Amino acid sequence: MIREERLLKVLRAPHVSEKSVYCDGKNQHHRSQSC
């Protein structure tokens, strides 16, 4: 589920994909929306 959401985020906002992935790596059990 989280992976699918990440893919959707990358497709919708590629410029935020890097931030999302970086934050997700640090906080896996936390939805890194506002990093």
C-alpha distance matrix in Angstrom:
0.0 3.8 5.4 5.2 6.3 8.7 10.0 10.7 12.4 14.3 15.5 16.4 17.9 18.9 21.4 18.8 16.4 18.8 18.8 15.1 14.8 17.9 17.0 13.5 15.6 17.9 15.7 12.5 12.5 13.3 11.8 14.3 15.2 18.9 19.8
3.8 0.0 3.8 5.4 5.0 6.2 8.7 9.8 10.4 12.3 14.3 15.1 15.9 16.7 18.7 15.8 13.5 15.5 15.3 11.5 11.3 14.3 13.2 9.8 12.1 14.3 12.2 9.3 9.8 10.3 8.7 10.8 12.1 15.7 16.2
5.4 3.8 0.0 3.8 5.4 5.0 6.3 8.7 9.8 10.5 12.4 14.1 14.9 15.0 17.4 15.2 12.2 14.1 14.8 11.4 10.2 13.6 13.6 10.2 11.9 14.9 13.6 10.7 12.3 13.0 11.4 12.6 14.0 17.5 17.6
5.2 5.4 3.8 0.0 3.8 5.4 5.1 6.3 8.6 9.8 10.6 12.2 13.9 14.5 17.4 15.5 12.8 15.5 16.4 12.9 12.6 16.2 16.1 13.1 15.2 18.1 16.7 14.0 15.1 15.3 13.0 14.4 14.8 18.5 19.2
6.3 5.0 5.4 3.8 0.0 3.8 5.4 5.0 6.2 8.6 9.8 10.3 11.7 13.0 15.5 13.0 11.0 14.0 14.2 10.6 11.3 14.8 14.1 11.5 14.3 16.7 15.0 12.9 13.8 13.1 10.2 11.5 11.3 15.0 16.1
8.7 6.2 5.0 5.4 3.8 0.0 3.8 5.4 5.0 6.2 8.6 9.7 10.1 10.5 12.8 10.4 7.8 10.5 11.0 7.6 7.8 11.4 11.4 9.0 11.6 14.3 13.3 11.6 13.5 12.8 10.1 10.2 10.6 14.1 14.3
10.0 8.7 6.3 5.1 5.4 3.8 0.0 3.8 5.4 5.0 6.2 8.5 9.7 9.7 12.8 11.5 8.5 11.5 13.1 10.3 10.0 13.8 14.5 12.3 14.4 17.5 16.9 15.0 17.0 16.5 13.9 13.9 13.9 17.3 17.6
10.7 9.8 8.7 6.3 5.0 5.4 3.8 0.0 3.8 5.4 5.1 6.0 8.3 9.6 12.7 11.3 9.5 13.0 14.0 11.3 12.2 15.8 15.9 14.1 16.8 19.5 18.4 16.8 18.3 17.2 14.0 14.1 13.2 16.6 17.6
12.4 10.4 9.8 8.6 6.2 5.0 5.4 3.8 0.0 3.8 5.4 5.0 5.6 7.3 9.6 7.7 6.4 10.1 10.6 8.1 9.8 13.1 13.1 12.0 14.9 17.2 16.3 15.5 17.1 15.5 12.1 11.5 10.2 13.3 14.2
14.3 12.3 10.5 9.8 8.6 6.2 5.0 5.4 3.8 0.0 3.8 5.5 5.2 4.7 7.8 7.1 4.7 8.3 10.1 8.4 9.1 12.4 13.5 12.6 14.8 17.5 17.4 16.6 18.9 17.6 14.7 13.4 12.7 15.4 15.6
15.5 14.3 12.4 10.6 9.8 8.6 6.2 5.1 5.4 3.8 0.0 3.8 5.7 5.9 9.6 9.8 8.2 11.7 13.6 12.1 12.8 16.2 17.2 16.2 18.5 21.2 20.9 19.9 21.9 20.6 17.5 16.6 15.4 18.2 18.8
16.4 15.1 14.1 12.2 10.3 9.7 8.5 6.0 5.0 5.5 3.8 0.0 3.8 6.4 9.1 8.9 8.8 12.5 13.4 12.0 13.8 16.8 17.2 16.7 19.5 21.7 21.1 20.5 22.1 20.2 16.7 15.8 13.8 16.3 17.5
17.9 15.9 14.9 13.9 11.7 10.1 9.7 8.3 5.6 5.2 5.7 3.8 0.0 3.8 5.4 5.4 6.2 9.5 10.3 9.7 11.9 14.3 14.9 15.1 17.7 19.7 19.5 19.5 21.4 19.3 16.0 14.2 12.3 14.2 14.9
18.9 16.7 15.0 14.5 13.0 10.5 9.7 9.6 7.3 4.7 5.9 6.4 3.8 0.0 3.8 5.3 4.9 7.4 9.5 9.7 10.7 13.1 14.6 14.9 16.8 19.2 19.6 19.6 22.1 20.3 17.4 15.3 14.2 15.9 15.8
21.4 18.7 17.4 17.4 15.5 12.8 12.8 12.7 9.6 7.8 9.6 9.1 5.4 3.8 0.0 3.8 5.6 6.7 8.0 9.4 11.1 12.3 13.7 15.0 16.9 18.6 19.4 20.0 22.6 20.5 17.7 15.0 13.8 14.6 14.1
18.8 15.8 15.2 15.5 13.0 10.4 11.5 11.3 7.7 7.1 9.8 8.9 5.4 5.3 3.8 0.0 3.8 5.4 5.3 6.1 8.6 9.9 10.5 11.8 14.1 15.6 15.9 16.7 19.0 16.7 14.0 11.2 10.0 11.0 10.7
16.4 13.5 12.2 12.8 11.0 7.8 8.5 9.5 6.4 4.7 8.2 8.8 6.2 4.9 5.6 3.8 0.0 3.8 5.5 5.0 6.0 8.4 9.8 10.1 12.0 14.3 14.8 14.9 17.6 16.0 13.4 11.1 10.9 12.7 12.0
18.8 15.5 14.1 15.5 14.0 10.5 11.5 13.0 10.1 8.3 11.7 12.5 9.5 7.4 6.7 5.4 3.8 0.0 3.8 5.5 5.2 6.1 8.5 9.7 10.6 12.7 14.1 14.7 17.9 16.4 14.6 11.7 12.3 13.3 11.6
18.8 15.3 14.8 16.4 14.2 11.0 13.1 14.0 10.6 10.1 13.6 13.4 10.3 9.5 8.0 5.3 5.5 3.8 0.0 3.8 5.5 5.1 6.0 8.2 9.8 10.8 11.9 13.3 16.0 14.0 12.3 8.9 9.4 9.8 7.8
15.1 11.5 11.4 12.9 10.6 7.6 10.3 11.3 8.1 8.4 12.1 12.0 9.7 9.7 9.4 6.1 5.0 5.5 3.8 0.0 3.8 5.5 5.2 5.8 8.4 10.0 10.1 10.7 13.2 11.3 9.2 6.4 7.2 9.1 7.9
14.8 11.3 10.2 12.6 11.3 7.8 10.0 12.2 9.8 9.1 12.8 13.8 11.9 10.7 11.1 8.6 6.0 5.2 5.5 3.8 0.0 3.8 5.5 4.9 6.1 8.8 9.7 9.7 13.0 12.1 10.8 8.7 10.5 12.4 10.6
17.9 14.3 13.6 16.2 14.8 11.4 13.8 15.8 13.1 12.4 16.2 16.8 14.3 13.1 12.3 9.9 8.4 6.1 5.1 5.5 3.8 0.0 3.8 5.5 5.3 6.7 8.9 10.1 13.4 12.4 11.9 9.1 11.4 12.2 9.4
17.0 13.2 13.6 16.1 14.1 11.4 14.5 15.9 13.1 13.5 17.2 17.2 14.9 14.6 13.7 10.5 9.8 8.5 6.0 5.2 5.5 3.8 0.0 3.8 5.3 5.2 6.1 8.1 10.8 9.1 8.8 5.8 8.5 9.2 6.4
13.5 9.8 10.2 13.1 11.5 9.0 12.3 14.1 12.0 12.6 16.2 16.7 15.1 14.9 15.0 11.8 10.1 9.7 8.2 5.8 4.9 5.5 3.8 0.0 3.8 5.4 5.0 5.1 8.2 7.5 7.2 5.7 9.0 10.9 9.1
15.6 12.1 11.9 15.2 14.3 11.6 14.4 16.8 14.9 14.8 18.5 19.5 17.7 16.8 16.9 14.1 12.0 10.6 9.8 8.4 6.1 5.3 5.3 3.8 0.0 3.8 5.7 5.8 9.5 9.9 10.6 9.2 12.6 14.0 11.6
17.9 14.3 14.9 18.1 16.7 14.3 17.5 19.5 17.2 17.5 21.2 21.7 19.7 19.2 18.6 15.6 14.3 12.7 10.8 10.0 8.8 6.7 5.2 5.4 3.8 0.0 3.8 6.1 9.0 8.9 10.5 8.9 12.5 13.0 10.2
15.7 12.2 13.6 16.7 15.0 13.3 16.9 18.4 16.3 17.4 20.9 21.1 19.5 19.6 19.4 15.9 14.8 14.1 11.9 10.1 9.7 8.9 6.1 5.0 5.7 3.8 0.0 3.8 5.6 5.1 7.3 6.7 10.5 11.5 9.6
12.5 9.3 10.7 14.0 12.9 11.6 15.0 16.8 15.5 16.6 19.9 20.5 19.5 19.6 20.0 16.7 14.9 14.7 13.3 10.7 9.7 10.1 8.1 5.1 5.8 6.1 3.8 0.0 3.8 5.4 7.3 8.1 11.7 13.7 12.4
12.5 9.8 12.3 15.1 13.8 13.5 17.0 18.3 17.1 18.9 21.9 22.1 21.4 22.1 22.6 19.0 17.6 17.9 16.0 13.2 13.0 13.4 10.8 8.2 9.5 9.0 5.6 3.8 0.0 3.8 6.8 8.9 12.1 14.0 13.5
13.3 10.3 13.0 15.3 13.1 12.8 16.5 17.2 15.5 17.6 20.6 20.2 19.3 20.3 20.5 16.7 16.0 16.4 14.0 11.3 12.1 12.4 9.1 7.5 9.9 8.9 5.1 5.4 3.8 0.0 3.8 5.8 8.7 10.4 10.3
11.8 8.7 11.4 13.0 10.2 10.1 13.9 14.0 12.1 14.7 17.5 16.7 16.0 17.4 17.7 14.0 13.4 14.6 12.3 9.2 10.8 11.9 8.8 7.2 10.6 10.5 7.3 7.3 6.8 3.8 0.0 3.8 5.6 8.3 9.1
14.3 10.8 12.6 14.4 11.5 10.2 13.9 14.1 11.5 13.4 16.6 15.8 14.2 15.3 15.0 11.2 11.1 11.7 8.9 6.4 8.7 9.1 5.8 5.7 9.2 8.9 6.7 8.1 8.9 5.8 3.8 0.0 3.8 5.8 5.6
15.2 12.1 14.0 14.8 11.3 10.6 13.9 13.2 10.2 12.7 15.4 13.8 12.3 14.2 13.8 10.0 10.9 12.3 9.4 7.2 10.5 11.4 8.5 9.0 12.6 12.5 10.5 11.7 12.1 8.7 5.6 3.8 0.0 3.8 5.9
18.9 15.7 17.5 18.5 15.0 14.1 17.3 16.6 13.3 15.4 18.2 16.3 14.2 15.9 14.6 11.0 12.7 13.3 9.8 9.1 12.4 12.2 9.2 10.9 14.0 13.0 11.5 13.7 14.0 10.4 8.3 5.8 3.8 0.0 3.8
19.8 16.2 17.6 19.2 16.1 14.3 17.6 17.6 14.2 15.6 18.8 17.5 14.9 15.8 14.1 10.7 12.0 11.6 7.8 7.9 10.6 9.4 6.4 9.1 11.6 10.2 9.6 12.4 13.5 10.3 9.1 5.6 5.9 3.8 0.0
